[in-house]
């Protein structure tokens, strides 16, 4: 009997759907209004944040920039360089700063007497 072909070791791990290359997900299609809105949003951001081409990253950069601006306004109000009325111009949900009220414990007050 002659062998039916060349015997080679079986390759393990090559078969199966997990090895296949995944197709890249398609970019979402935007309407003209949405494209114009993204363009306007990118013009409002600082230059390095506006260079992003991915719409999701652009929106994330805008959200981070808004948070930075809100923190700056709060800090300036706290320092006294902006009037308290400036807090009313902040987006809803961010206007109420969360200040912790710290009270002295009774023992520390008694020790001072």
TIFIVO-28992 format. One record per atom (N, C-alpha, C): residue number from 1; x, y negated, z negated. Coordinates in Angstrom, 3 decimals, padded with zeros to 6 digits. Last residue first. Layout:
REC    i        px        py        pz
REC  NUM         X         Y         Z
...
end
This chain:
REC    i        px        py        pz
REC  113  -012.566  -075.595  -074.950
REC  113  -013.029  -076.406  -076.094
REC  113  -012.066  -076.428  -077.209
REC  112  -011.618  -073.732  -073.148
REC  112  -011.215  -075.117  -072.950
REC  112  -011.599  -075.993  -074.133
REC  111  -012.861  -071.392  -073.852
REC  111  -011.434  -071.531  -074.140
REC  111  -010.982  -072.976  -074.014
REC  110  -015.432  -071.746  -072.832
REC  110  -015.242  -071.750  -074.285
REC  110  -013.773  -071.928  -074.649
REC  109  -014.920  -071.473  -070.111
REC  109  -015.434  -072.751  -070.610
REC  109  -015.200  -072.848  -072.116
REC  108  -014.131  -068.849  -069.958
REC  108  -013.156  -069.872  -069.592
REC  108  -013.620  -071.249  -070.058
REC  107  -016.504  -067.563  -070.756
REC  107  -015.303  -067.476  -071.586
REC  107  -014.299  -068.575  -071.244
REC  106  -018.310  -068.007  -068.663
REC  106  -018.560  -068.609  -069.972
REC  106  -017.299  -068.612  -070.830
REC  105  -016.770  -068.730  -065.536
REC  105  -017.335  -067.807  -066.507
REC  105  -017.423  -068.489  -067.859
REC  104  -017.767  -071.127  -063.154
REC  104  -016.810  -070.666  -064.144
REC  104  -017.508  -069.719  -065.108
REC  103  -018.884  -070.358  -059.911
REC  103  -019.174  -070.847  -061.257
REC  103  -018.120  -070.301  -062.201
REC  102  -018.934  -071.248  -056.615
REC  102  -018.194  -070.530  -057.641
REC  102  -018.482  -071.174  -058.983
REC  101  -020.753  -070.758  -053.818
REC  101  -020.735  -071.543  -055.042
REC  101  -020.022  -070.706  -056.088
REC  100  -019.712  -070.748  -050.542
REC  100  -019.895  -069.956  -051.749
REC  100  -019.787  -070.874  -052.949
REC   99  -021.346  -071.781  -047.643
REC   99  -020.434  -072.145  -048.716
REC   99  -020.738  -071.271  -049.917
REC   98  -021.917  -071.499  -044.525
REC   98  -022.056  -070.596  -045.665
REC   98  -020.978  -070.931  -046.693
REC   97  -023.721  -074.014  -042.755
REC   97  -022.462  -073.404  -043.170
REC   97  -022.680  -072.539  -044.400
REC   96  -026.029  -074.064  -040.386
REC   96  -025.979  -073.906  -041.834
REC   96  -024.669  -073.242  -042.228
REC   95  -025.711  -073.990  -037.634
REC   95  -025.701  -075.281  -038.304
REC   95  -025.567  -075.152  -039.809
REC   94  -026.022  -071.712  -036.256
REC   94  -024.658  -072.014  -036.662
REC   94  -024.594  -073.273  -037.504
REC   93  -028.675  -071.523  -035.622
REC   93  -028.059  -070.377  -036.277
REC   93  -026.634  -070.636  -036.726
REC   92  -028.483  -073.483  -032.656
REC   92  -029.266  -072.898  -033.750
REC   92  -028.579  -071.665  -034.323
REC   91  -025.465  -075.467  -032.124
REC   91  -026.473  -074.492  -031.680
REC   91  -027.230  -073.899  -032.864
REC   90  -025.271  -078.833  -033.525
REC   90  -024.725  -077.499  -033.262
REC   90  -025.827  -076.546  -032.813
REC   89  -026.350  -081.193  -034.321
REC   89  -026.182  -081.004  -032.879
REC   89  -025.639  -079.617  -032.523
REC   88  -026.219  -081.242  -037.044
REC   88  -027.539  -081.029  -036.442
REC   88  -027.431  -080.763  -034.942
REC   87  -023.637  -081.933  -037.637
REC   87  -024.006  -080.526  -037.792
REC   87  -025.357  -080.227  -037.146
REC   86  -023.596  -084.643  -037.460
REC   86  -023.017  -083.899  -036.337
REC   86  -023.365  -082.416  -036.423
REC   85  -024.410  -085.684  -039.841
REC   85  -025.426  -085.541  -038.798
REC   85  -024.900  -084.754  -037.592
REC   84  -022.154  -086.113  -041.283
REC   84  -022.873  -084.871  -041.546
REC   84  -023.929  -084.622  -040.468
REC   83  -019.551  -087.516  -039.154
REC   83  -020.692  -087.618  -040.067
REC   83  -021.410  -086.273  -040.204
REC   82  -016.067  -086.660  -039.303
REC   82  -017.324  -086.698  -038.554
REC   82  -018.470  -086.837  -039.550
REC   81  -014.132  -086.696  -041.194
REC   81  -013.848  -087.437  -039.966
REC   81  -015.046  -087.469  -039.021
REC   80  -014.437  -085.135  -043.431
REC   80  -014.977  -086.484  -043.465
REC   80  -014.697  -087.291  -042.216
REC   79  -013.854  -082.513  -043.610
REC   79  -012.763  -083.458  -043.876
REC   79  -013.251  -084.888  -043.961
REC   78  -016.315  -081.463  -042.834
REC   78  -015.829  -081.190  -044.186
REC   78  -014.697  -082.144  -044.570
REC   77  -016.356  -082.273  -040.201
REC   77  -017.392  -082.770  -041.118
REC   77  -016.922  -082.587  -042.552
REC   76  -014.180  -080.809  -039.250
REC   76  -014.116  -082.275  -039.230
REC   76  -015.183  -082.895  -040.113
REC   75  -015.134  -078.200  -039.575
REC   75  -013.932  -078.626  -040.294
REC   75  -013.842  -080.145  -040.345
REC   74  -017.345  -078.217  -037.804
REC   74  -017.537  -077.987  -039.248
REC   74  -016.337  -078.487  -040.054
REC   73  -015.995  -078.616  -035.365
REC   73  -016.959  -079.613  -035.850
REC   73  -017.178  -079.452  -037.345
REC   72  -014.466  -076.256  -035.254
REC   72  -013.805  -077.562  -035.269
REC   72  -014.736  -078.637  -035.806
REC   71  -016.458  -074.310  -035.115
REC   71  -015.547  -074.317  -036.265
REC   71  -014.830  -075.656  -036.381
REC   70  -017.551  -074.998  -032.631
REC   70  -018.383  -075.079  -033.834
REC   70  -017.500  -075.133  -035.074
REC   69  -015.356  -074.402  -030.967
REC   69  -015.863  -075.771  -031.060
REC   69  -016.716  -075.965  -032.308
REC   68  -015.130  -071.643  -031.336
REC   68  -014.018  -072.520  -031.709
REC   68  -014.490  -073.956  -031.880
REC   67  -017.587  -070.816  -030.271
REC   67  -017.290  -070.566  -031.683
REC   67  -016.143  -071.452  -032.168
REC   66  -017.183  -071.546  -027.599
REC   66  -018.244  -072.199  -028.373
REC   66  -018.000  -072.008  -029.864
REC   65  -015.150  -069.751  -026.949
REC   65  -014.880  -071.186  -026.899
REC   65  -015.924  -071.960  -027.698
REC   64  -016.506  -067.328  -027.116
REC   64  -015.386  -067.598  -028.025
REC   64  -015.069  -069.087  -028.085
REC   63  -018.317  -067.689  -024.991
REC   63  -018.812  -067.506  -026.359
REC   63  -017.716  -067.793  -027.378
REC   62  -016.531  -067.840  -022.829
REC   62  -017.395  -068.981  -023.143
REC   62  -017.916  -068.886  -024.570
REC   61  -015.429  -065.278  -022.869
REC   61  -014.558  -066.439  -023.086
REC   61  -015.373  -067.666  -023.462
REC   60  -017.770  -063.863  -022.210
REC   60  -017.126  -063.648  -023.507
REC   60  -016.188  -064.801  -023.845
REC   59  -018.156  -064.765  -019.609
REC   59  -019.173  -065.065  -020.622
REC   59  -018.595  -064.883  -022.021
REC   58  -015.827  -063.682  -018.471
REC   58  -016.078  -065.124  -018.411
REC   58  -017.089  -065.541  -019.472
REC   57  -016.220  -060.975  -018.779
REC   57  -015.123  -061.608  -019.506
REC   57  -015.296  -063.118  -019.532
REC   56  -018.373  -060.659  -017.015
REC   56  -018.531  -060.314  -018.429
REC   56  -017.445  -060.983  -019.262
REC   55  -017.272  -061.432  -014.508
REC   55  -018.347  -062.213  -015.133
REC   55  -018.529  -061.919  -016.615
REC   54  -013.889  -061.670  -013.753
REC   54  -014.919  -060.750  -014.219
REC   54  -016.015  -061.538  -014.934
REC   53  -012.046  -063.671  -013.389
REC   53  -012.946  -063.359  -012.284
REC   53  -014.103  -062.453  -012.715
REC   52  -010.707  -066.345  -015.259
REC   52  -011.190  -064.966  -015.255
REC   52  -012.212  -064.748  -014.148
REC   51  -010.106  -068.974  -015.507
REC   51  -009.496  -068.252  -014.388
REC   51  -010.030  -066.832  -014.251
REC   50  -011.041  -070.145  -017.790
REC   50  -011.908  -070.212  -016.614
REC   50  -011.360  -069.416  -015.440
REC   49  -009.045  -070.048  -019.634
REC   49  -010.195  -069.169  -019.850
REC   49  -011.091  -069.116  -018.622
REC   48  -007.289  -071.972  -018.677
REC   48  -006.822  -070.586  -018.762
REC   48  -007.975  -069.608  -018.985
REC   47  -008.886  -074.425  -018.726
REC   47  -008.366  -073.819  -017.485
REC   47  -007.951  -072.358  -017.605
REC   46  -011.858  -074.226  -020.806
REC   46  -010.466  -074.628  -020.591
REC   46  -009.888  -073.860  -019.396
REC   45  -015.138  -074.461  -019.191
REC   45  -014.146  -073.821  -020.052
REC   45  -012.765  -074.409  -019.823
REC   44  -016.753  -075.537  -017.291
REC   44  -016.818  -076.113  -018.639
REC   44  -015.744  -075.563  -019.564
REC   43  -016.458  -074.017  -015.034
REC   43  -015.934  -075.387  -014.990
REC   43  -015.937  -076.040  -016.362
REC   42  -017.751  -071.669  -015.723
REC   42  -016.290  -071.633  -015.614
REC   42  -015.696  -073.041  -015.550
REC   41  -020.403  -072.530  -015.595
REC   41  -019.843  -072.118  -016.878
REC   41  -018.323  -072.125  -016.825
REC   40  -020.703  -072.914  -012.862
REC   40  -020.797  -074.068  -013.770
REC   40  -020.180  -073.751  -015.124
REC   39  -020.429  -070.226  -012.070
REC   39  -019.479  -071.227  -011.568
REC   39  -019.487  -072.459  -012.478
REC   38  -022.663  -069.099  -013.287
REC   38  -021.326  -068.645  -013.677
REC   38  -020.260  -069.644  -013.237
REC   37  -024.634  -070.478  -011.824
REC   37  -024.544  -070.658  -013.277
REC   37  -023.175  -070.215  -013.792
REC   36  -024.223  -069.483  -009.268
REC   36  -024.032  -070.914  -009.507
REC   36  -023.877  -071.192  -010.998
REC   35  -024.908  -066.807  -009.719
REC   35  -023.544  -067.143  -009.284
REC   35  -023.241  -068.615  -009.539
REC   34  -027.600  -067.135  -010.342
REC   34  -026.685  -066.604  -011.352
REC   34  -025.233  -066.911  -010.996
REC   33  -028.573  -068.087  -007.891
REC   33  -028.701  -068.910  -009.102
REC   33  -027.725  -068.450  -010.181
REC   32  -028.068  -065.918  -006.219
REC   32  -027.369  -067.185  -005.967
REC   32  -027.432  -068.094  -007.193
REC   31  -027.701  -062.930  -008.218
REC   31  -028.442  -063.815  -007.320
REC   31  -027.644  -065.105  -007.141
REC   30  -025.287  -060.314  -008.162
REC   30  -025.880  -061.485  -008.790
REC   30  -026.640  -062.289  -007.749
REC   29  -024.685  -056.943  -008.671
REC   29  -025.036  -057.950  -007.681
REC   29  -025.737  -059.096  -008.399
REC   28  -021.946  -055.560  -010.486
REC   28  -023.356  -055.932  -010.385
REC   28  -023.564  -057.028  -009.345
REC   27  -019.720  -053.299  -008.961
REC   27  -019.918  -054.585  -009.613
REC   27  -021.380  -054.978  -009.461
REC   26  -019.797  -049.826  -009.577
REC   26  -020.014  -050.942  -008.667
REC   26  -020.216  -052.214  -009.472
REC   25  -017.159  -047.994  -011.071
REC   25  -018.535  -048.479  -011.099
REC   25  -018.660  -049.709  -010.204
REC   24  -015.190  -045.694  -009.314
REC   24  -015.284  -046.956  -010.025
REC   24  -016.716  -047.456  -009.953
REC   23  -015.476  -042.274  -009.927
REC   23  -015.677  -043.374  -008.999
REC   23  -015.803  -044.662  -009.800
REC   22  -012.924  -040.361  -011.365
REC   22  -014.224  -040.996  -011.489
REC   22  -014.316  -042.149  -010.506
REC   21  -011.425  -037.514  -010.125
REC   21  -011.324  -038.959  -010.310
REC   21  -012.724  -039.536  -010.386
REC   20  -011.679  -034.483  -011.959
REC   20  -011.987  -035.314  -010.799
REC   20  -011.832  -036.788  -011.128
REC   19  -011.446  -033.184  -014.323
REC   19  -010.215  -033.598  -013.673
REC   19  -010.489  -034.532  -012.492
REC   18  -013.925  -032.361  -015.123
REC   18  -013.253  -033.367  -015.939
REC   18  -011.986  -033.901  -015.283
REC   17  -014.913  -030.304  -013.527
REC   17  -015.316  -031.682  -013.216
REC   17  -014.559  -032.742  -014.015
REC   16  -012.466  -027.810  -012.576
REC   16  -013.495  -028.388  -013.438
REC   16  -013.756  -029.844  -013.138
REC   15  -008.960  -026.920  -012.536
REC   15  -010.341  -026.785  -012.100
REC   15  -011.274  -027.519  -013.057
REC   14  -006.625  -027.233  -013.825
REC   14  -006.809  -027.995  -012.592
REC   14  -008.277  -027.969  -012.179
REC   13  -006.174  -025.582  -015.963
REC   13  -006.511  -026.974  -016.217
REC   13  -006.731  -027.806  -014.980
REC   12  -003.670  -023.484  -014.646
REC   12  -004.683  -023.710  -015.675
REC   12  -004.933  -025.211  -015.815
REC   11  -003.041  -021.593  -011.872
REC   11  -002.863  -022.906  -012.483
REC   11  -004.015  -023.167  -013.443
REC   10  -001.694  -018.350  -011.849
REC   10  -002.888  -019.182  -011.769
REC   10  -002.639  -020.501  -012.499
REC    9   001.226  -017.465  -010.027
REC    9   000.512  -017.650  -011.292
REC    9  -000.662  -018.617  -011.112
REC    8   000.828  -015.577  -007.014
REC    8   001.343  -016.746  -007.738
REC    8   000.592  -016.875  -009.048
REC    7   001.580  -013.312  -004.565
REC    7   000.989  -013.473  -005.891
REC    7   001.646  -014.664  -006.586
REC    6   000.888  -013.350  -001.211
REC    6   001.843  -013.743  -002.228
REC    6   001.112  -013.952  -003.553
REC    5  -000.943  -010.490  -000.108
REC    5  -000.494  -011.871  -000.029
REC    5   000.467  -012.155  -001.164
REC    4  -001.482  -007.859  -000.583
REC    4  -002.342  -008.643   000.296
REC    4  -001.914  -010.100   000.400
REC    3   001.132  -005.382  -000.461
REC    3   000.414  -006.465  -001.153
REC    3  -000.342  -007.328  -000.152
REC    2   000.480  -002.138   000.841
REC    2   001.193  -003.402   000.900
REC    2   000.400  -004.469   000.148
REC    1   000.808   001.187   000.000
REC    1   000.000   000.000   000.000
REC    1   000.848  -001.245   000.000
end
